[in-house]
Amino acid sequence: MRKASTMNRVCSIFSQLLQLFSRSDFEAAVGKHRAERHARGFTCWGQFIAMLFCQLGRAHSLSEITQGLAASEGKLKH
């Protein structure tokens, strides 16, 4: 019988970076400033993730952004 690995999952660097930001504090600020009152597409958190991804990836166009996010879609959902 094999021993269970102590590392259950591998976190990407992007995922580790996102852990530095408190989701509850972020959502509290969104609520305080009513930032999503006219939102139609992205949530504030989703937009923050997309902007952070673009900045770190040094994306220069919208197509680079969408291709990069599409390639990482499964990882970003977690």
C-alpha positions in Angstrom: 0.0 0.0 0.0 1.4 3.4 -0.9 1.6 6.3 1.6 -0.6 9.3 0.9 1.4 12.2 -0.3 1.8 15.1 2.1 1.2 17.5 -0.7 -2.4 17.0 -1.9 -2.3 19.6 -4.7 0.1 21.9 -6.4 -0.6 25.6 -6.3 0.4 27.8 -9.1 2.4 30.9 -8.4 -0.7 32.9 -9.4 -2.8 31.0 -6.9 -0.3 31.6 -4.2 -0.3 35.3 -5.0 -4.1 35.4 -4.8 -3.9 33.9 -1.3 -2.2 37.2 -0.2 -5.4 39.0 -0.7 -8.3 38.5 1.8 -11.4 37.7 -0.2 -13.6 38.8 2.7 -11.9 42.1 3.1 -12.1 42.6 -0.6 -15.9 41.8 -0.6 -16.4 44.1 2.4 -14.8 47.0 0.5 -16.9 46.2 -2.6 -20.1 46.3 -0.4 -19.0 49.5 1.4 -18.5 51.4 -1.9 -21.4 49.6 -3.7 -19.0 48.9 -6.5 -21.1 46.2 -8.1 -24.4 48.2 -8.3 -24.1 48.7 -12.0 -22.0 45.7 -12.9 -23.2 43.6 -15.9 -20.4 41.2 -16.6 -17.5 40.6 -14.3 -17.8 40.7 -10.6 -15.3 43.0 -8.9 -13.3 40.0 -7.8 -13.3 38.5 -11.3 -12.1 41.8 -12.7 -9.4 42.0 -10.1 -8.2 38.5 -11.0 -8.2 39.3 -14.7 -6.3 42.6 -14.2 -3.8 41.0 -12.0 -3.3 38.2 -14.5 -2.8 40.7 -17.3 -0.3 42.7 -15.3 1.8 39.7 -14.3 1.6 38.2 -17.8 2.6 41.6 -19.4 -0.3 41.2 -21.8 -0.3 43.8 -24.6 -3.6 43.1 -26.2 -7.1 41.9 -25.4 -6.5 38.8 -27.4 -3.4 37.9 -25.3 -5.5 38.4 -22.2 -8.3 36.2 -23.3 -6.0 33.5 -24.6 -4.0 33.5 -21.4 -7.2 33.3 -19.2 -8.7 30.6 -21.4 -5.5 28.5 -21.1 -5.7 28.9 -17.3 -9.5 28.6 -16.9 -9.5 25.4 -14.9 -6.9 26.6 -12.5 -8.6 30.0 -12.0 -11.9 28.4 -10.9 -10.3 27.1 -7.8 
